[in-house]
Amino acid sequence: MDARPYRIDPAAARHSIEAGDAVVIDLTSPLIGSAVRGRIPGALWLSPKEILDRNRHAADLLGDLPDLPRDKTIIAYCTCPDEEASARLTRVLRGQGYDAWMLVGGLPAWRAAGFPMEANQAAQANVAA
C-alpha cells in the first residue's frame, strides 16, 4: 500500500485539466529548470525550496502561495524521484480543505504518456543564450 495518499495518475489528471476543473502547480527545481524542456501547459511555478522548508509552518506556507481556487482540483507535480515537494504541498493544501492531489510519477510520467507539454521559461532562456 502506498503511504502517500491523494495521488492522481497522468490520464485522470489530463482529463481534469482539459475539462477546466484543475489548477496545476509545477514544483520543478530551478537548479534543473533549464534541463527540463517542458512543463504541463498552464502550470503555475512555485519554488520547491520554499515548500520543502521544514522550518515553515503550514500557515506561513499558505500565506505565500498564490490565491488558489477552492472550487477546483489542485494538481502538484515535481521532477524529483521521491516526489517530496508535491507530497508536502498536497498535505498542506488538504489540511486547509483544498481538493489537492500529487501527480503519480511527476512530470516524467506525464511526458512518458505523450501528453501535451509547453516550453518552460528556464529552458527558453537557455536556448536563447
Secondary structure by P-SEA (a helix, b strand, c coil): cccccccccaaaaaaaaaaccbbbbbbccccccccccccccbbbbbbccccccccccaaaaaaacccccccbbbbbbcccccaaaaaaaaaaaaaaccbbbbccccaaaaaaacccccccaaaaaaaac
